[in-house]
Amino acid sequence: MTIHAHVSEAEPIGSQSNPVDVIVVGGGPSGSTAAETLATAGHSVVLLDKAGRIKPCGGAVPPILIRDYRIPNEQIVARVHGARIVSPSGQIVDMPIENGYVGMVDRDKFDEFLRERAGEAGAVRHTGKMVAIDRLQADVNGETADLCGVRYEAKNKSEHTIYARRIIGADGALSTVRRLGAPQLGTPKSVFAYHEVIEAPEDDGIERPYQADRCDIHYTGKLSPDFYSWVFPHGKSVSVGTGTAKKGFSLKDSVRDLREKDGLQTRTIRCEGAPIPMKPLKRWDNGKDLLLAGDAAGVVAPASGEGIYYAMLCGEMAAQAMAESLQQKDVKLMKQARARFMKEHGRVFWILGILQRFWYGSDSMRERFTTMCGDPDVQRLTWQAYMEKKLVRQSIGAHFKIFVKDVAHLLQMVSPYHDAGKRKS
């Protein structure tokens, strides 16, 4: 049974005597999906998001996301049919996608589309910056209820408070909800990402590596000492970015160098930077009234930094666990969000974490990693796993072959250019 406070004309929704079931803080893909899921299930929901926030993001969305979350064609600004891997020495490996594509979205338009869809499902939208959580008891329908009062500052600097039975914090890696409401959950390990959105180059006769249907990924310590740099097409624009966890490394200089190298000296539209978590937190709920989702919970894939699909799935699972917790009046059920997510994707995150630690540590290992990307079995299994977000259990022979090659490169038993199928850039 859905828990609703008594609706009173004298008391607006979100007041102490008429609290909402859940307030979702953060209107990115995770928060918007959580709000839509809860509202569709019949719960009263407020979605609080601060204006003007756009996350630095390559914007890649796999087919499973487009299909499962009903993303319309107009949100797909480009279709990518392959990736190009560039090693520290300038060697190149092309990884074409067979019989498919990866969609690209612009986060400013995509996120607003998701917020609007949550509103159409019944979530009440508020715009502002959260500043405090006040926990209190109040009389609701003649019963004493434990409530959370979320204070936020509107654009005009006025303060408002929304009262709810529960909170979902989907407000990013530096989550204010987590910091104020559940500091004991800790902070996820992160890299800092920065990108510049620029105008896509025209066909002006200048020879440059950029292609409008391909993602370019650069593995070199000069551009990122422990992660990677990218050039991702977005139709009329391009995302050029990089990331690192190393303090003191200049991300802006790295992006400048990459733009110069690839001949991408077109007009800069906007610049954005933010931390990107690389490991899920060990716990997402406080056992009382609060549950984290998306980047706030640390749900971004290691090695690749991919987060949109995982954020939306995490938001959906958080909403489902929250709904069950409200319906059965059992706060322990909030734990199901993390348990279900990790059961489905924990192994992938573990494998990607190992991959990042081994292969991103030095340019010599990145050179060997690029070689691995040239293997046809690696390419096929990588794209199959990426497109449908499942570890491919078929072709035992191919998996064994990859394992043997992996070990040979890790132990440096073969040349980094052995059987690479590569060429110089």
C-alpha positions in Angstrom: 0.0 0.0 0.0 1.4 3.4 -1.0 1.8 5.8 2.0 0.4 9.2 1.4 -0.2 12.0 3.8 -3.7 13.5 3.9 -4.1 16.1 1.1 -5.4 19.3 2.5 -6.3 22.4 0.5 -5.0 24.5 3.3 -1.7 22.7 3.5 0.4 22.5 0.3 2.1 19.3 -0.7 5.5 19.1 1.1 4.4 20.8 4.3 4.8 19.3 7.7 1.2 18.1 7.9 1.1 17.1 4.2 4.6 15.6 3.5 5.5 13.9 0.3 6.6 10.3 0.4 10.1 11.0 -1.1 12.1 14.0 -2.1 14.7 13.2 -4.7 17.7 15.6 -4.6 19.5 15.9 -7.9 17.9 15.9 -11.4 20.5 14.1 -13.4 19.8 10.8 -15.1 19.8 8.9 -11.8 17.6 11.3 -9.8 15.2 11.9 -12.7 14.7 8.2 -13.3 14.2 7.6 -9.5 11.5 10.4 -9.4 9.8 9.1 -12.5 9.8 5.5 -11.2 8.3 6.5 -7.8 5.7 8.8 -9.3 4.6 6.2 -11.9 4.1 3.8 -9.0 1.8 6.3 -7.3 4.0 7.9 -4.7 4.1 11.6 -4.0 7.5 12.9 -5.1 9.4 16.2 -5.2 12.4 16.4 -7.6 14.8 19.1 -6.4 17.5 20.2 -8.8 19.8 23.2 -9.0 19.7 25.2 -12.2 22.6 25.5 -14.6 24.4 22.3 -13.7 25.8 20.2 -16.6 28.1 17.3 -15.9 31.2 16.9 -18.0 30.4 13.7 -19.9 31.2 12.1 -23.2 27.5 11.4 -23.5 27.6 7.8 -24.8 24.5 5.7 -24.3 24.4 2.0 -25.3 21.5 0.4 -27.1 20.2 -1.2 -24.0 19.7 2.2 -22.4 17.9 3.6 -25.5 15.6 0.6 -25.5 14.9 0.1 -21.9 14.4 3.7 -21.0 12.5 4.7 -24.2 14.9 7.4 -25.4 13.4 9.1 -28.5 15.5 9.5 -31.7 15.6 13.3 -31.3 17.8 12.9 -28.2 20.4 11.0 -30.1 22.6 13.7 -31.6 25.1 11.3 -33.2 25.5 7.6 -33.9 29.0 6.1 -33.3 30.0 3.0 -35.4 33.4 2.4 -33.8 36.2 3.6 -31.6 39.8 4.5 -32.4 42.4 3.7 -29.7 45.6 5.8 -29.7 48.6 4.6 -27.7 51.5 6.7 -26.1 53.7 6.0 -29.2 51.0 7.1 -31.6 50.0 3.6 -32.6 46.4 3.3 -33.7 43.8 0.5 -33.3 40.4 0.8 -34.9 37.5 -1.1 -33.1 34.5 -1.1 -35.4 31.0 -2.0 -34.1 29.5 -4.8 -36.1 25.7 -4.5 -36.7 25.0 -1.7 -34.3 25.9 1.7 -33.0 26.4 3.6 -29.7 24.2 6.7 -29.3 25.5 10.1 -28.2 23.5 12.6 -26.2 24.0 16.2 -25.1 23.7 16.2 -21.3 22.1 19.7 -21.1 19.2 18.6 -23.3 19.1 15.0 -22.3 18.9 15.7 -18.5 16.1 18.2 -19.0 14.2 15.7 -21.1 14.4 13.2 -18.2 13.3 15.8 -15.7 10.4 16.8 -17.8 9.4 13.2 -18.2 9.5 12.8 -14.4 7.3 15.8 -14.1 4.8 14.3 -16.6 4.7 11.2 -14.5 3.6 13.2 -11.5 6.8 14.4 -9.7 6.6 18.0 -8.5 9.7 19.9 -9.7 11.5 22.5 -7.5 14.7 24.4 -8.5 17.2 25.3 -5.9 20.4 24.5 -4.0 20.0 22.2 -1.0 21.5 23.8 2.2 20.3 21.7 5.1 18.4 18.6 6.4 16.2 19.0 9.5 14.8 15.9 11.0 11.7 16.2 13.2 8.5 14.5 14.3 5.2 15.9 13.1 1.5 15.1 13.3 0.3 13.6 10.0 -3.3 12.4 9.8 -3.5 12.2 13.6 -0.3 10.1 13.8 3.2 11.0 14.8 5.6 10.7 11.8 9.3 11.0 11.4 10.0 13.5 8.7 13.0 15.0 6.8 12.9 18.7 6.1 15.0 19.6 3.1 15.9 23.3 3.1 17.0 24.8 -0.2 17.9 28.2 -1.6 16.0 29.3 -4.6 17.5 31.5 -7.4 16.3 34.6 -5.7 18.2 33.6 -2.5 14.9 32.9 -0.6 14.9 29.7 1.5 12.2 27.1 1.4 11.7 23.7 3.1 10.1 20.6 1.7 9.0 17.8 4.2 9.2 14.2 3.2 9.2 10.8 4.8 12.4 9.7 2.9 15.2 11.2 0.8 17.0 9.9 -2.2 20.3 11.6 -2.7 21.3 11.7 -6.4 23.2 14.9 -6.3 26.6 13.8 -7.6 30.0 12.6 -6.3 30.2 15.5 -3.9 26.7 14.8 -2.6 25.3 17.4 -0.2 22.7 14.8 0.9 25.4 12.4 1.8 27.5 15.0 3.5 24.7 16.5 5.6 22.4 13.5 6.1 24.7 10.4 6.2 28.4 11.4 6.5 29.2 7.9 7.9 28.7 6.5 4.3 32.0 8.1 3.3 33.0 9.6 -0.1 33.6 7.5 -3.2 37.1 7.4 -4.8 37.1 9.7 -7.8 39.0 11.0 -10.7 38.5 14.6 -11.8 37.1 15.0 -15.3 37.2 18.1 -17.5 36.0 18.6 -21.0 35.4 21.4 -23.5 32.4 21.3 -25.8 33.4 22.8 -29.1 31.9 23.3 -32.5 32.3 20.3 -34.8 34.8 21.1 -37.6 33.4 21.6 -41.1 34.7 19.7 -44.1 37.1 22.5 -45.0 39.8 20.4 -46.7 42.0 20.3 -43.6 43.2 16.8 -42.8 42.5 15.9 -39.2 41.9 12.6 -37.3 38.3 13.6 -36.2 35.4 11.6 -37.7 31.8 12.4 -36.9 30.8 8.7 -36.4 33.8 7.6 -34.3 35.0 8.0 -30.7 38.7 8.6 -30.3 40.3 7.5 -27.0 43.9 8.4 -26.2 45.9 6.3 -23.7 49.0 8.3 -23.0 50.6 9.7 -19.8 51.1 13.1 -21.4 47.4 13.6 -21.7 46.3 11.7 -18.5 48.8 10.0 -16.1 46.2 7.4 -14.8 43.0 7.6 -17.0 42.4 8.5 -20.6 41.5 11.4 -22.9 38.7 11.5 -25.4 37.2 13.1 -28.5 33.5 12.2 -28.8 31.3 13.4 -31.6 27.9 15.1 -30.8 26.6 16.1 -34.2 27.1 19.8 -34.4 29.5 19.8 -31.4 32.4 17.7 -30.1 33.3 16.8 -26.5 37.1 16.9 -26.0 38.1 15.9 -22.4 40.4 14.1 -20.0 40.5 12.8 -16.4 42.9 12.0 -13.7 43.1 11.4 -9.9 46.6 12.9 -9.8 46.6 16.3 -8.0 48.5 19.1 -9.7 48.0 17.7 -13.2 46.6 20.4 -15.5 43.5 19.0 -17.2 43.0 22.3 -19.2 46.5 22.1 -20.6 45.9 18.4 -21.5 42.7 19.3 -23.4 44.5 22.2 -25.1 47.2 19.9 -26.3 44.8 17.3 -27.5 42.8 19.9 -29.5 46.0 21.2 -31.1 47.2 17.7 -31.9 43.9 16.8 -33.6 43.3 20.1 -35.3 40.2 20.9 -33.3 40.6 24.7 -33.0 37.0 25.5 -33.5 34.9 27.8 -31.2 34.6 26.6 -27.6 30.9 26.4 -26.6 31.3 25.7 -22.9 33.8 24.1 -20.4 32.9 21.8 -17.5 34.6 19.9 -14.8 33.6 17.6 -12.0 34.7 14.5 -10.0 33.7 11.2 -11.4 33.5 8.3 -8.9 35.3 5.1 -9.7 34.0 2.7 -7.1 30.6 2.1 -5.5 30.3 2.9 -1.8 30.0 -0.1 0.5 26.7 1.1 1.7 24.1 3.4 0.1 21.5 3.9 2.9 21.7 5.2 6.5 19.2 2.6 7.8 16.7 5.3 8.7 15.4 7.7 6.0 18.0 8.2 3.3 19.2 6.3 0.2 21.9 7.3 -2.3 21.9 6.8 -6.1 24.0 7.4 -9.1 27.3 9.3 -8.7 26.4 9.9 -5.0 26.6 6.1 -4.5 29.8 5.8 -6.6 28.1 4.1 -9.5 30.4 4.8 -12.5 32.2 2.0 -14.3 36.0 1.9 -13.5 38.4 2.1 -16.5 35.8 3.4 -18.9 34.2 6.1 -16.7 30.8 5.2 -18.2 28.0 6.4 -16.0 24.7 7.3 -17.7 23.3 3.7 -18.0 24.5 2.7 -14.6 23.1 5.9 -13.1 19.7 5.4 -14.6 19.5 1.7 -13.5 20.7 2.7 -10.0 18.0 5.4 -9.8 15.4 2.9 -10.9 16.6 0.3 -8.3 16.8 2.9 -5.6 13.2 4.0 -6.3 12.0 0.4 -6.3 13.7 -0.4 -3.0 12.4 2.9 -1.5 8.9 2.1 -2.6 9.0 -1.3 -1.0 10.4 0.2 2.2 7.6 2.7 2.4 4.9 0.2 1.6 6.1 -2.3 4.1 7.2 0.3 6.7 10.6 -1.3 6.9 13.6 0.9 6.5 15.9 -2.2 6.1 14.5 -2.8 2.6 16.4 0.2 1.3 19.5 -2.0 1.4 18.0 -3.9 -1.5 19.0 -1.2 -3.9 22.7 -1.8 -3.6 22.3 -5.6 -3.2 20.4 -5.9 -6.5 22.7 -3.6 -8.4 25.9 -5.3 -7.3 24.4 -8.7 -7.9 23.8 -7.7 -11.5 26.9 -5.6 -12.2 29.3 -6.0 -9.3 31.4 -8.5 -11.2 31.8 -6.1 -14.2 32.9 -3.3 -11.9 35.4 -5.6 -10.2 36.9 -6.7 -13.5 37.1 -3.1 -14.8 38.7 -2.0 -11.6 41.5 -4.6 -12.0 41.9 -3.6 -15.7 42.4 0.1 -14.7 44.9 -0.7 -12.0 47.0 -2.9 -14.3 46.8 -1.3 -17.7 46.7 2.5 -16.9 49.8 2.5 -14.6 52.4 3.4 -17.2 52.9 4.2 -20.8 54.5 0.8 -21.4 51.4 -0.9 -20.1 49.1 1.4 -22.0 51.0 0.4 -25.1 50.4 -3.3 -24.3 46.7 -2.5 -23.6 46.4 -0.9 -27.0 47.8 -4.1 -28.5 45.1 -6.1 -26.7 42.4 -3.9 -28.2 43.6 -4.9 -31.6 42.6 -8.6 -31.0 39.4 -9.5 -32.9 38.1 -11.6 -30.0 38.7 -8.7 -27.6 36.9 -6.3 -29.8 33.9 -8.6 -30.4 33.5 -9.5 -26.7 34.1 -5.9 -25.6 31.3 -4.5 -27.8 28.9 -7.3 -27.0 29.4 -6.7 -23.2 29.2 -2.9 -23.6 26.1 -2.8 -25.9 24.0 -5.1 -23.6 25.7 -4.6 -20.3 26.3 -8.3 -19.7 29.4 -10.4 -19.4 29.4 -12.6 -22.5 29.6 -16.2 -21.4 29.8 -17.7 -24.9 32.9 -18.7 -26.8 35.0 -20.3 -24.0 37.9 -20.6 -26.5 37.9 -16.8 -27.1 37.9 -16.1 -23.4 40.7 -18.5 -22.8 42.7 -17.0 -25.7 42.2 -13.5 -24.3 43.2 -14.6 -20.8 46.5 -16.1 -22.1 47.3 -13.0 -24.1 46.5 -10.8 -21.0 48.9 -12.7 -18.8 51.6 -12.7 -21.5 51.4 -8.9 -21.7 51.2 -8.4 -18.0 54.4 -10.5 -17.5 55.9 -8.7 -20.5 56.6 -12.0 -22.2 55.7 -10.6 -25.7 56.4 -7.3 -27.5 53.8 -4.6 -26.9 53.3 -4.5 -30.6 52.9 -8.3 -31.1 50.0 -9.1 -33.4 48.5 -5.7 -32.8 47.1 -4.9 -36.2 48.0 -1.3 -35.6 49.5 1.6 -37.5 51.1 4.9 -36.8 49.0 8.0 -36.4 
